[in-house]
Amino acid sequence: MKSTPPILFLLILLCFGLSTAHSATYYVANDGSDAASGTSPDAPWRTVARLNAFKLAPGDLVLFRRGDRWREQLVPHSGSEAGCVTYGVYGTGEKPLLLGSVNKSQPGDWRHEGGNIWVCGPDELSRDVGNIIFNHDAVCGVKVFNEAELKQQGQYWYDEDRHVVKLHSARSPAEHYSDIECALRRHIIDQSTARYVVYDGLALKYGAAHGIGGHNTHHITTRNCDFGYIGGGDQAGGDGTVRFGNGVEFWAGAHDNLVENCRFWEIYDAAMTNQNGGAVAEQYNLVYRNNVVRNCEYSFEYWNRPAESSTHDVIFENNTCVNAGGGWGHAQRPDPNGRHLCFYASPAQASGIHVRNNIFYQATNNAFFLHHWSDAAIRALDMQGNCWYQPTGAMIRLIGPGGGEEYSMDQFSAFQAKYGLDKGSIAADPGLVDPAKGDFRLKPDSPCPWAGAMPVKKE
């Protein structure tokens, strides 16, 4: 199995090393005060707004208290070559939670409009509600784009003119559901143009755009973070019905970014992605490794346009990807197409795209989808050491100018022979301990102990 290219590995170590040396430490906690100094656990700030407004210096460390939660958008400060700005955690308990939603669980939040229609807003609902999560993740609402379609329990419509949600419910939603989170269309962390930033140990949930999104970023490290129930917002507004939302997205120019040891689940689009469309951009030195992905429409999505753009040295390795297309958004999509690797038409010049030592375990559509890639572009792919498991249907689907090709799990060797891809990879049950219960470790007798993010189970 190939290792990380030395130059890229050096760049990753550089940012990691910078992030460990800091000049000042600031604390944020729910019972703090924005009038406090913020420089000790005994005098923490209270809000993310206070943090966003404060001018952090390269090397500074910001710590969120474990067990606390905030319903504000984080806009990170950039570091420099002198040091990264790090957003981490302190204390004990659950990871600090950044929420992209407003809670509407109180009886006074809802007004009866007649029949089975209940209205909430406008107040905090000034932007599109892309998902409603009920009863602490037990079930999600079903979004419709026409008020007349509100016919079943849990269906809702967002009125863009009045900035209200209309929900179909047999009785007051506050009585029918124990908890109601309305996910708003904004990134939970908006890192546009950010550089030299580290996020470590945070949890991001219930946002209707991206968990972490933004354009033209570099030297960004995201590690040990959780992303759940992300996406579903209306991307275009007006008459548009295209919904979107990724866990971590690098848009347009992006380089020297790392995502590692994170968990992703219930993402409307991709858990992780780098993509570009419109302006010419270069994307390079992007690494996604040792992550666990489940119930996302795509585990990893990539495309770069126009042809004058370029992509090189992208690594997707040692990730465990389970049940692509099994999430809340799949049944609501106009284009349900659960895939682990979704590589759309990408005319940009490409080289050194590495997909290796991953586990791809079941997808509702295809584990690997490649759309209108030239033979030269396909040669840019370095795929090896992966374990693929999809016992039914087309595991691999390629669409080109001359039509389409499909390969089932039993035909994997024919795909390897024709394209020279995935040498050393296998098509077999990886032997996950208990995927139904979320235990994605490998059994001691796994046929692929080198692959995936989880260690082999010790007896």
C-alpha positions in Angstrom: 0.0 0.0 0.0 1.3 3.5 -0.9 2.0 6.0 1.9 1.2 9.7 1.9 3.5 11.7 -0.4 6.5 13.1 1.6 5.8 16.7 0.6 2.1 16.5 1.5 2.9 14.7 4.8 5.4 17.5 5.6 2.7 20.2 5.1 0.3 18.3 7.3 2.9 18.0 10.1 3.7 21.7 9.6 0.1 22.8 10.3 -0.2 20.3 13.2 3.0 21.6 14.7 1.9 25.2 14.4 -1.4 24.4 16.0 0.2 23.1 19.2 2.1 26.3 20.0 -0.2 29.1 21.1 0.2 32.5 22.5 -3.1 32.9 24.4 -6.0 30.7 25.5 -9.7 31.7 25.6 -12.6 29.8 27.1 -16.3 29.8 26.2 -19.1 28.3 28.3 -22.9 28.6 28.6 -22.7 30.1 32.0 -20.0 32.6 31.1 -20.2 36.4 30.5 -19.2 38.3 27.4 -18.0 41.0 29.7 -15.5 38.6 31.3 -11.9 38.3 30.3 -12.4 34.9 28.7 -8.9 34.0 29.6 -9.6 31.3 32.3 -12.2 28.6 33.0 -13.4 30.8 35.9 -14.1 33.8 33.6 -15.3 32.4 30.3 -17.1 34.2 27.5 -20.7 33.1 26.9 -21.4 33.5 23.2 -19.9 32.6 19.9 -20.8 36.2 18.7 -18.3 37.5 21.3 -15.7 35.1 20.0 -16.3 36.0 16.4 -15.9 39.7 17.2 -12.7 39.3 19.1 -9.4 39.6 17.1 -7.5 36.4 17.7 -3.9 36.1 16.9 -1.9 33.3 15.1 -1.3 30.6 17.6 -4.3 31.4 19.9 -6.3 28.6 21.3 -10.1 28.8 21.9 -11.7 26.1 24.1 -15.4 25.3 24.2 -16.6 23.6 27.4 -17.7 20.0 27.0 -21.4 19.4 27.6 -22.4 22.9 26.5 -24.2 24.0 23.3 -24.5 27.1 21.2 -27.0 28.1 18.5 -24.8 30.5 16.6 -22.7 30.4 13.5 -18.9 30.2 14.1 -16.8 32.4 11.7 -13.2 31.4 12.4 -10.3 33.7 12.6 -7.3 32.9 10.4 -3.9 32.1 11.7 -0.7 32.4 9.7 2.6 30.6 9.0 3.5 31.7 12.6 0.7 29.5 14.1 -2.8 28.1 13.6 -5.8 29.4 15.4 -7.3 26.4 17.1 -10.9 25.8 18.2 -10.8 22.9 20.8 -12.5 21.7 24.0 -12.0 21.6 27.7 -13.7 19.9 30.7 -15.4 16.5 30.8 -18.5 15.1 29.2 -20.0 15.2 25.7 -18.4 17.1 22.9 -19.4 20.8 22.8 -22.3 21.1 20.4 -22.7 23.8 17.7 -26.3 23.7 16.5 -27.5 25.2 13.2 -31.1 25.0 14.4 -33.7 26.7 16.5 -35.8 24.7 19.0 -39.6 25.0 18.6 -40.9 22.5 21.2 -43.0 24.9 23.3 -46.8 25.1 22.9 -46.6 28.8 22.3 -44.3 28.3 19.3 -47.2 26.9 17.2 -50.5 28.5 16.0 -53.4 26.5 14.7 -54.4 27.6 11.2 -57.3 25.2 10.8 -57.6 21.5 10.0 -54.3 19.7 10.5 -52.1 22.8 9.7 -49.9 24.4 12.4 -47.8 27.5 11.8 -44.5 28.5 13.4 -42.6 31.8 12.9 -41.5 34.2 11.7 -39.2 35.4 14.5 -36.1 33.2 14.2 -37.1 31.5 11.0 -36.0 34.3 8.6 -34.1 31.8 6.5 -35.2 28.5 4.9 -35.8 25.5 7.1 -34.2 22.6 5.4 -35.0 19.9 7.9 -37.0 19.4 11.0 -35.7 16.8 13.5 -38.2 15.4 15.9 -37.8 13.6 19.2 -34.0 13.7 19.5 -33.2 12.2 16.1 -36.0 9.6 16.1 -37.6 10.9 12.9 -37.3 13.8 10.4 -39.9 15.9 8.9 -40.7 15.6 5.1 -40.2 18.9 3.3 -42.6 19.7 0.4 -42.3 22.6 -2.0 -46.0 23.4 -2.4 -48.4 24.2 0.4 -51.1 22.0 -1.2 -48.9 19.0 -0.7 -49.3 19.1 3.1 -51.3 16.0 3.5 -49.6 13.7 6.0 -48.2 13.8 9.5 -44.7 15.4 9.6 -44.9 17.1 6.2 -43.9 20.7 6.3 -43.6 23.7 3.9 -41.5 26.8 4.3 -43.2 30.0 3.3 -40.4 32.2 1.9 -42.6 35.3 1.8 -43.9 35.1 5.4 -40.8 33.3 6.8 -43.0 30.7 8.6 -43.1 27.0 8.7 -46.4 25.2 8.1 -46.5 21.7 9.5 -49.2 19.0 9.0 -50.0 17.5 12.4 -53.0 15.8 13.9 -52.6 17.9 17.0 -50.3 20.7 18.3 -46.7 19.7 17.3 -45.6 20.6 20.8 -47.9 17.9 22.1 -47.3 15.4 19.3 -43.5 15.6 19.5 -41.3 15.7 22.6 -38.6 17.8 20.8 -38.6 19.8 17.6 -35.4 21.2 16.0 -35.8 23.4 12.9 -32.5 23.3 10.9 -31.7 26.7 9.2 -30.1 27.2 5.9 -26.7 28.5 6.9 -23.3 26.8 7.5 -22.7 26.0 11.1 -19.1 27.0 10.5 -18.5 29.5 7.6 -14.8 29.4 6.9 -14.7 31.3 3.6 -11.1 32.5 2.9 -9.9 31.1 6.2 -6.4 29.8 6.5 -4.3 28.1 9.2 -7.2 27.0 11.3 -7.7 23.8 13.4 -11.0 22.4 14.7 -10.6 19.6 17.2 -13.2 17.7 19.2 -16.4 19.7 18.2 -19.8 18.4 17.4 -22.0 20.0 14.7 -25.6 19.1 14.2 -28.9 20.2 12.7 -27.7 22.7 10.0 -29.6 22.9 6.7 -26.5 24.1 4.6 -23.0 22.7 5.2 -21.5 21.7 8.6 -18.3 23.3 7.6 -18.3 25.2 4.3 -16.6 28.0 2.5 -14.5 28.9 -0.5 -10.8 29.5 -1.0 -9.4 28.0 2.1 -6.0 26.5 3.0 -4.2 24.9 5.9 -7.4 23.9 7.5 -7.4 20.9 9.9 -10.6 19.2 11.0 -10.1 16.3 13.4 -12.1 14.4 16.0 -15.3 16.2 15.1 -18.9 14.9 14.7 -21.3 15.9 12.0 -25.0 14.8 12.1 -28.2 15.7 10.4 -26.7 18.2 8.0 -28.3 19.7 4.9 -31.6 19.9 3.2 -31.9 23.6 2.6 -33.2 25.0 -0.7 -30.1 26.1 -2.6 -31.7 28.4 -5.1 -34.8 29.8 -3.4 -37.8 31.1 -5.2 -39.1 28.4 -7.5 -35.9 26.3 -7.1 -36.3 23.0 -5.5 -32.6 21.9 -5.4 -31.7 20.9 -1.9 -28.1 20.7 -0.7 -25.8 20.3 2.3 -22.5 18.5 3.0 -20.6 17.7 6.2 -17.3 19.3 5.2 -17.0 21.1 1.8 -14.0 22.8 0.3 -15.3 25.0 -2.5 -13.3 26.7 -5.3 -9.6 27.2 -4.5 -8.5 24.9 -1.6 -5.2 23.4 -0.6 -3.3 21.8 2.3 -6.5 20.9 4.1 -7.0 17.8 6.3 -10.1 16.0 7.6 -9.3 13.1 10.0 -10.8 10.9 12.7 -14.2 12.4 12.3 -17.7 10.9 12.3 -20.4 11.7 9.8 -24.0 10.5 9.7 -27.3 11.5 8.2 -25.9 14.0 5.7 -28.2 15.1 2.9 -25.4 15.2 0.3 -21.8 14.3 0.9 -20.0 13.6 4.1 -16.8 15.1 2.6 -16.2 16.8 -0.7 -14.0 19.2 -2.6 -15.7 20.7 -5.7 -15.7 23.8 -7.9 -17.8 25.3 -10.6 -17.5 28.6 -12.4 -14.3 30.4 -11.7 -10.9 28.7 -12.5 -9.5 27.2 -9.3 -6.7 24.9 -8.2 -7.4 22.2 -5.6 -4.5 20.3 -4.1 -3.0 18.6 -1.1 -6.3 17.6 0.4 -6.4 14.6 2.7 -9.4 12.8 4.1 -8.4 9.9 6.4 -9.5 7.6 9.2 -13.1 8.9 9.2 -16.3 6.9 9.8 -19.2 7.7 7.5 -22.7 6.1 7.7 -26.1 6.9 6.2 -24.9 9.8 4.0 -26.1 10.2 0.4 -22.4 10.2 -0.7 -19.4 9.3 1.4 -17.1 11.3 -0.8 -18.0 13.6 -3.8 -15.6 15.2 -6.2 -15.8 17.4 -9.3 -13.9 20.5 -10.6 -15.0 22.7 -13.5 -14.1 24.4 -15.9 -11.4 22.6 -17.9 -8.9 25.4 -17.1 -9.0 24.4 -13.4 -6.8 21.7 -11.9 -6.8 19.1 -9.1 -3.9 17.2 -7.8 -2.7 15.2 -4.8 -6.0 14.4 -3.2 -6.0 11.5 -0.8 -9.1 9.5 0.5 -7.7 6.7 2.7 -8.5 4.4 5.6 -12.1 5.5 5.9 -15.0 3.3 6.8 -18.0 4.1 4.7 -21.3 2.3 5.5 -24.8 2.4 4.0 -24.6 5.2 1.4 -28.1 6.5 0.7 -29.5 5.2 3.9 -30.0 8.6 5.5 -33.0 10.8 6.2 -32.7 12.7 3.0 -32.6 9.8 0.5 -36.4 9.2 0.5 -37.0 13.0 0.1 -34.6 13.6 -2.8 -35.9 14.0 -6.3 -32.7 12.2 -7.4 -32.1 9.5 -4.8 -28.6 8.0 -5.7 -26.8 6.8 -2.6 -23.1 6.3 -3.6 -19.9 6.0 -1.6 -17.7 7.6 -4.3 -19.6 10.0 -6.5 -17.3 11.5 -9.1 -19.3 13.8 -11.4 -18.2 15.2 -14.7 -14.9 16.9 -14.0 -13.1 18.4 -17.0 -10.3 20.0 -14.9 -6.8 18.7 -15.3 -6.3 16.1 -12.7 -3.4 14.0 -11.3 -2.7 12.1 -8.1 -6.2 11.3 -6.9 -5.7 8.5 -4.4 -8.4 6.2 -3.0 -6.9 3.5 -0.9 -7.3 1.2 2.1 -11.0 2.2 2.6 -14.0 0.0 3.4 -17.1 0.7 1.2 -20.0 -1.3 2.7 -23.3 -1.3 0.9 -24.9 1.5 -1.0 -28.5 2.0 -2.2 -27.3 2.7 -5.7 -23.6 2.3 -6.6 -20.6 2.1 -4.4 -18.5 3.8 -7.1 -20.0 6.2 -9.7 -18.0 7.9 -12.4 -19.7 10.3 -14.7 -18.2 11.4 -18.1 -14.5 11.1 -17.2 -12.1 10.8 -20.1 -9.6 7.9 -20.3 -6.9 10.4 -19.4 -8.8 11.5 -16.3 -9.4 8.0 -15.2 -5.6 7.4 -15.3 -5.3 10.2 -12.7 -7.0 7.8 -10.2 -4.8 5.7 -8.0 -7.1 3.1 -6.4 -5.7 0.3 -4.3 -6.2 -1.7 -1.1 -9.9 -1.0 -0.8 -12.5 -3.5 0.4 -15.9 -3.3 -1.5 -19.0 -5.0 -0.4 -22.3 -4.8 -2.2 -23.9 -8.2 -2.7 -26.8 -7.0 -4.9 -27.1 -4.6 -7.8 -24.4 -2.7 -9.7 -21.5 -2.0 -7.4 -19.7 0.1 -10.0 -21.3 2.3 -12.6 -19.4 4.3 -15.3 -21.1 6.7 -17.7 -19.2 8.0 -20.7 -19.9 9.5 -24.1 -20.5 6.0 -25.5 -22.9 4.9 -22.9 -22.7 3.2 -19.6 -21.1 0.2 -17.9 -22.0 -1.6 -14.8 -20.1 -4.1 -12.7 -21.6 -6.2 -9.9 -19.6 -7.4 -7.0 -19.0 -10.7 -8.8 -17.6 -8.8 -11.8 -15.1 -6.8 -9.8 -12.1 -8.6 -11.3 -13.3 -7.7 -14.8 -13.4 -4.0 -13.8 -9.9 -4.3 -12.4 -8.5 -5.9 -15.5 -10.1 -3.4 -17.9 -9.2 -0.2 -16.2 -6.1 -1.2 -14.2 -7.6 0.3 -11.1 -7.9 -1.1 -7.5 -4.9 -3.3 -7.6 -4.7 -5.2 -4.3 -8.3 -4.4 -3.5 -11.0 -7.1 -2.8 -14.7 -7.5 -3.2 -15.8 -9.2 0.0 -17.7 -8.8 3.3 -15.2 -6.9 5.4 -16.4 -8.5 8.6 -17.7 -5.5 10.6 -18.5 -6.4 14.2 -22.1 -5.2 14.2 -22.9 -2.6 11.6 -26.6 -2.5 12.5 -25.6 -1.2 16.0 -22.9 1.1 14.7 -19.9 -1.1 15.7 -17.7 -0.7 12.6 -14.6 -2.4 14.0 -13.3 -5.4 12.1 -13.6 -8.9 13.4 -10.3 -10.7 14.0 -10.9 -12.9 10.9 -11.6 -9.9 8.6 -10.2 -10.4 5.1 -9.0 -6.7 5.1 -7.4 -5.9 8.4 -5.4 -3.1 6.7 -8.4 -1.1 5.6 -10.8 1.3 7.2 -10.7 3.6 10.1 -11.6 1.2 13.0 -9.1 -1.2 14.6 -9.6 -4.9 14.5 -11.7 -6.1 17.4 -9.7 -7.8 20.2 -11.1 -11.0 21.7 
